[in-house]
Amino acid sequence: MAAAEVLVRVRGVDVLRRRGGAKVRALTGVDLDVRRGEKVALLGANGAGKTTLTHVMLGLLRPSGGTVEVLGGPPEPALAAGELGAMLQESGLMRNVRVGELITLVTELYGRRSGAEVLAECGLGELRRRQVTHLSGGERQRLRLGLALAGLPRLLFLDEPTVALDVAARGRFWEILDERARNGATVLFTTHYLHEAEQFADRVVVLRAGRIVADGTVDELRSAFTESRLSFRMGEPLPDSMLRGLPGVRTTEELDDGTHVLTTTDSDATLAALYAKVGGAGGAVPRGVTLTSASLEDAVATLLEEER
């Protein structure tokens, strides 16, 4: 099967920005390809470069070095033509205008769909007569999503899009984006809610201090950090030296309620040896055994911890 078309190509991008009168590198040597149909999560701590990279790909920020191609050329024409949709944290909204008027204005500029269609898709129908200045934070986010979708874009860039949304609204938000993706849109988004990336993204890119430090599927990132947590209780004390001697065990901890917690790189071998040793020591067996595999949050936390 042929590889999917590359819609975004970033090569060797550097960005210098002024902070407190000094120049600092916001991005350093960033290389990134985004292919048609992908749902890509950009993850990292505050200041890692996620928003800066998003602005570079949208043509809102000119890099100090390197090249950026979007849909085969510079990003500005694609943005002007409605091929790119953007929902940015700091984007403002027109004042003294109604929701329906604003959506209709933008959809008519692109001429690809009706305002009524966008209002229905984003659940804004009941708000169409409301002044933008009278919207709540969550309602403003829904309006920003509607504006991002107004031109039926091939590429969607979303910067912390679910901030200010309640749980139900977040679920509806991702349903809308799943539908857009099924209809051929490519989605790039930043988020601090790692469970959203785990559930929605099929690819994760982690930035640290302006550099990409990991790039792969959710499963690939999880599998790169294979330590599991094994917890259990015993009716009698166990020496820490015995637990540390079990195969695969990296760390041990005993909680106040007597629960033992082990981190292990080989949970099967650890469990087998645990049952063999404690059984041989007097017939006692572990109770309440639970095994927790590494999550995407664990993987990202480990990557970001390496910065310190």
C-alpha positions as CSV (number, residue, x, y, z in Angstrom):
1,M,0.0,0.0,0.0
2,A,1.4,3.4,-1.0
3,A,2.3,5.8,1.8
4,A,-0.3,8.5,2.5
5,E,0.3,11.9,1.0
6,V,2.4,14.3,3.1
7,L,0.4,17.4,3.7
8,V,2.8,19.2,6.1
9,R,6.5,19.0,5.8
10,V,8.7,20.8,8.4
11,R,12.5,20.6,8.0
12,G,15.2,21.9,10.4
13,V,12.9,24.7,11.8
14,D,14.4,27.0,14.4
15,V,12.5,29.8,16.0
16,L,14.2,32.6,18.1
17,R,12.0,34.6,20.4
18,R,12.6,37.5,22.8
19,R,11.9,36.9,26.4
20,G,12.8,39.4,29.0
21,G,15.0,41.3,26.5
22,A,17.1,38.2,25.6
23,K,16.8,35.9,22.6
24,V,15.9,32.3,23.4
25,R,15.3,29.3,21.1
26,A,11.6,28.3,21.1
27,L,12.2,25.6,18.5
28,T,15.5,23.9,17.5
29,G,16.0,21.8,14.4
30,V,12.4,20.5,14.3
31,D,11.6,17.9,11.6
32,L,8.0,16.8,11.2
33,D,5.8,15.2,8.5
34,V,2.0,15.0,8.8
35,R,0.2,12.7,6.4
36,R,-3.3,12.9,5.0
37,G,-5.9,11.4,7.5
38,E,-3.7,11.5,10.6
39,K,-4.9,12.6,14.0
40,V,-1.7,14.0,15.6
41,A,-1.4,15.1,19.2
42,L,1.4,17.6,20.1
43,L,2.3,17.1,23.7
44,G,4.7,18.7,26.2
45,A,5.0,20.9,29.2
46,N,4.2,24.6,29.1
47,G,6.9,26.4,27.0
48,A,7.9,23.2,25.2
49,G,7.1,24.8,21.8
50,K,3.7,23.3,20.9
51,T,2.0,26.6,20.2
52,T,5.0,28.0,18.5
53,L,5.2,25.0,16.1
54,T,1.4,25.3,15.4
55,H,1.9,29.0,14.5
56,V,4.8,28.1,12.2
57,M,2.7,25.5,10.4
58,L,-0.1,28.0,10.0
59,G,2.2,30.7,8.6
60,L,1.5,33.0,11.5
61,L,5.1,32.9,12.6
62,R,8.1,33.0,10.3
63,P,10.8,30.6,11.4
64,S,14.4,31.9,12.0
65,G,15.7,28.9,10.0
66,G,14.5,25.9,8.1
67,T,11.5,25.3,5.8
68,V,7.8,24.7,6.1
69,E,5.5,23.3,3.3
70,V,1.8,23.0,3.7
71,L,-0.2,21.3,0.9
72,G,2.9,21.6,-1.3
73,G,3.7,25.3,-0.8
74,P,3.9,28.0,1.8
75,P,1.1,27.9,4.4
76,E,-0.3,31.4,3.8
77,P,-2.2,30.6,0.5
78,A,-3.7,27.5,2.0
79,L,-4.9,29.4,5.0
80,A,-6.4,32.1,2.9
81,A,-8.2,29.6,0.7
82,G,-9.8,27.9,3.7
83,E,-7.8,24.7,3.3
84,L,-6.6,25.2,6.9
85,G,-8.8,25.6,9.9
86,A,-7.5,26.9,13.2
87,M,-8.7,27.1,16.7
88,L,-6.1,29.0,18.7
89,Q,-5.9,29.8,22.5
90,E,-5.4,33.5,22.1
91,S,-7.7,34.1,19.1
92,G,-10.2,36.9,19.6
93,L,-13.8,37.1,18.5
94,M,-15.7,40.0,16.9
95,R,-17.7,42.0,19.3
96,N,-21.3,43.3,18.9
97,V,-22.3,40.6,16.5
98,R,-24.6,37.6,16.9
99,V,-23.3,34.0,16.7
100,G,-25.4,33.2,13.6
101,E,-24.2,36.3,11.9
102,L,-20.6,35.6,12.5
103,I,-20.8,32.0,11.3
104,T,-22.8,33.0,8.2
105,L,-20.2,35.7,7.4
106,V,-17.3,33.3,7.5
107,T,-19.0,30.5,5.7
108,E,-20.0,32.9,2.9
109,L,-16.4,34.0,2.6
110,Y,-15.4,30.5,1.7
111,G,-18.5,29.5,-0.1
112,R,-18.2,25.8,0.7
113,R,-21.1,25.2,3.1
114,S,-24.0,27.0,4.8
115,G,-24.0,28.7,8.1
116,A,-26.9,26.6,9.2
117,E,-24.9,23.5,8.5
118,V,-22.1,24.7,10.8
119,L,-24.5,25.8,13.5
120,A,-26.1,22.4,13.6
121,E,-22.8,20.5,13.5
122,C,-21.4,22.4,16.5
123,G,-24.6,22.6,18.5
124,L,-24.8,26.3,18.2
125,G,-28.4,26.5,16.8
126,E,-29.9,27.7,20.1
127,L,-27.2,30.4,20.4
128,R,-27.5,31.8,16.9
129,R,-29.2,35.0,18.1
130,R,-27.0,35.6,21.1
131,Q,-24.3,38.3,21.2
132,V,-20.8,36.9,21.1
133,T,-20.0,39.0,24.2
134,H,-22.7,37.2,26.2
135,L,-21.3,33.7,25.6
136,S,-19.8,31.6,28.4
137,G,-16.2,30.2,28.1
138,G,-17.4,26.8,26.8
139,E,-19.8,28.4,24.3
140,R,-17.0,30.6,23.0
141,Q,-15.0,27.4,22.4
142,R,-17.8,25.8,20.5
143,L,-18.1,29.0,18.4
144,R,-14.3,28.9,17.7
145,L,-14.7,25.3,16.5
146,G,-17.5,26.3,14.2
147,L,-15.3,29.1,12.7
148,A,-12.5,26.6,12.2
149,L,-14.8,24.2,10.3
150,A,-16.5,26.9,8.3
151,G,-14.4,26.3,5.1
152,L,-14.4,22.5,5.2
153,P,-10.6,22.5,5.8
154,R,-8.4,19.6,4.8
155,L,-6.2,20.4,7.8
156,L,-7.3,21.4,11.3
157,F,-5.0,23.0,13.8
158,L,-6.4,23.0,17.4
159,D,-4.5,24.6,20.3
160,E,-5.8,23.4,23.7
161,P,-9.3,23.2,22.2
162,T,-11.2,21.7,25.1
163,V,-10.2,24.2,27.7
164,A,-13.4,25.6,29.5
165,L,-15.6,22.7,28.2
166,D,-17.4,20.4,30.6
167,V,-17.2,16.7,30.4
168,A,-20.3,16.3,28.2
169,A,-19.2,19.1,25.9
170,R,-15.7,17.6,25.5
171,G,-17.2,14.3,24.5
172,R,-19.3,16.0,21.8
173,F,-16.3,18.0,20.7
174,W,-14.3,14.9,20.0
175,E,-17.3,13.2,18.3
176,I,-17.4,16.2,15.8
177,L,-13.7,15.9,15.1
178,D,-13.9,12.1,14.7
179,E,-16.6,12.7,12.1
180,R,-14.4,15.3,10.3
181,A,-11.5,12.8,10.3
182,R,-13.7,10.1,8.8
183,N,-14.6,12.5,6.1
184,G,-11.0,13.1,5.2
185,A,-9.7,15.9,7.4
186,T,-6.3,15.7,9.0
187,V,-6.2,17.0,12.6
188,L,-3.3,18.3,14.7
189,F,-4.0,19.3,18.3
190,T,-2.2,20.3,21.5
191,T,-3.6,19.3,24.8
192,H,-2.7,18.9,28.5
193,Y,-5.5,16.3,28.9
194,L,-3.4,13.2,28.1
195,H,-6.5,10.9,28.2
196,E,-7.8,12.9,25.2
197,A,-4.7,12.2,23.2
198,E,-4.8,8.6,24.3
199,Q,-8.4,8.2,23.1
200,F,-8.4,10.3,20.0
201,A,-4.9,10.5,18.5
202,D,-3.4,7.8,16.3
203,R,0.0,9.5,16.6
204,V,1.7,11.4,19.3
205,V,4.6,13.9,19.0
206,V,6.3,15.0,22.3
207,L,8.2,18.2,22.5
208,R,10.7,19.2,25.2
209,A,12.5,22.5,25.3
210,G,11.8,23.2,21.6
211,R,12.9,19.8,20.3
212,I,10.9,16.7,19.3
213,V,11.9,13.9,21.7
214,A,9.4,11.2,20.7
215,D,7.1,10.5,17.7
216,G,5.0,7.4,17.3
217,T,1.6,5.8,17.9
218,V,0.1,5.7,21.4
219,D,1.0,2.0,21.6
220,E,4.5,2.6,20.5
221,L,5.1,5.3,23.2
222,R,3.6,3.1,25.8
223,S,5.6,0.0,24.8
224,A,8.8,2.1,25.0
225,F,8.1,2.4,28.7
226,T,7.3,-1.1,29.7
227,E,7.5,-0.9,33.5
228,S,4.3,-2.1,35.2
229,R,3.0,-1.6,38.7
230,L,2.3,-4.7,40.7
231,S,0.5,-4.4,44.0
232,F,-0.6,-7.0,46.6
233,R,-1.2,-7.6,50.3
234,M,0.2,-10.3,52.5
235,G,-1.0,-11.6,55.9
236,E,2.6,-11.5,57.2
237,P,5.6,-9.1,56.7
238,L,7.9,-9.7,53.7
239,P,11.5,-8.6,53.8
240,D,12.2,-5.9,51.3
241,S,15.4,-7.7,50.2
242,M,13.4,-10.6,49.0
243,L,11.1,-8.4,47.0
244,R,14.0,-6.6,45.4
245,G,15.5,-9.9,44.4
246,L,12.5,-10.9,42.3
247,P,13.2,-10.9,38.5
248,G,12.3,-7.7,36.8
249,V,11.7,-5.7,39.9
250,R,13.0,-2.1,39.8
251,T,11.6,-0.5,42.9
252,T,9.6,-1.6,45.9
253,E,7.3,0.3,48.3
254,E,5.1,-0.7,51.3
255,L,2.1,1.6,51.9
256,D,0.7,2.4,55.3
257,D,-2.1,-0.2,54.9
258,G,0.5,-3.0,54.3
259,T,0.1,-3.0,50.5
260,H,3.3,-3.8,48.6
261,V,3.8,-1.9,45.4
262,L,6.5,-3.1,42.9
263,T,7.5,-1.6,39.6
264,T,8.7,-4.4,37.2
265,T,9.9,-4.7,33.7
266,D,8.7,-8.3,33.5
267,S,5.4,-8.7,35.3
268,D,4.9,-12.4,34.4
269,A,8.3,-13.4,35.8
270,T,7.8,-11.3,38.9
271,L,4.5,-12.8,39.7
272,A,5.7,-16.4,39.1
273,A,8.7,-15.9,41.4
274,L,6.6,-14.1,44.0
275,Y,4.2,-17.0,44.3
276,A,7.0,-19.6,44.4
277,K,9.0,-17.7,47.1
278,V,6.2,-16.8,49.5
279,G,4.6,-20.3,49.0
280,G,7.9,-21.9,49.9
281,A,8.2,-19.6,52.9
282,G,5.1,-21.0,54.6
283,G,2.2,-21.3,52.3
284,A,0.9,-17.8,52.4
285,V,-0.4,-16.3,49.1
286,P,-0.6,-12.7,47.9
287,R,-4.1,-11.2,48.1
288,G,-5.7,-8.4,46.2
289,V,-3.2,-8.6,43.3
290,T,-3.5,-5.8,40.8
291,L,-1.3,-5.2,37.7
292,T,-1.3,-1.8,36.0
293,S,0.4,-1.3,32.7
294,A,2.2,1.9,31.7
295,S,-0.1,4.6,30.2
296,L,0.6,7.3,27.8
297,E,0.7,9.7,30.8
298,D,3.5,7.5,32.3
299,A,5.4,7.6,29.0
300,V,5.2,11.4,28.6
301,A,6.0,12.0,32.2
302,T,9.2,10.0,31.9
303,L,10.2,11.8,28.7
304,L,9.6,15.2,30.4
305,E,11.4,14.1,33.6
306,E,14.5,13.5,31.5
307,E,14.7,17.3,31.0
308,R,15.4,18.0,34.7
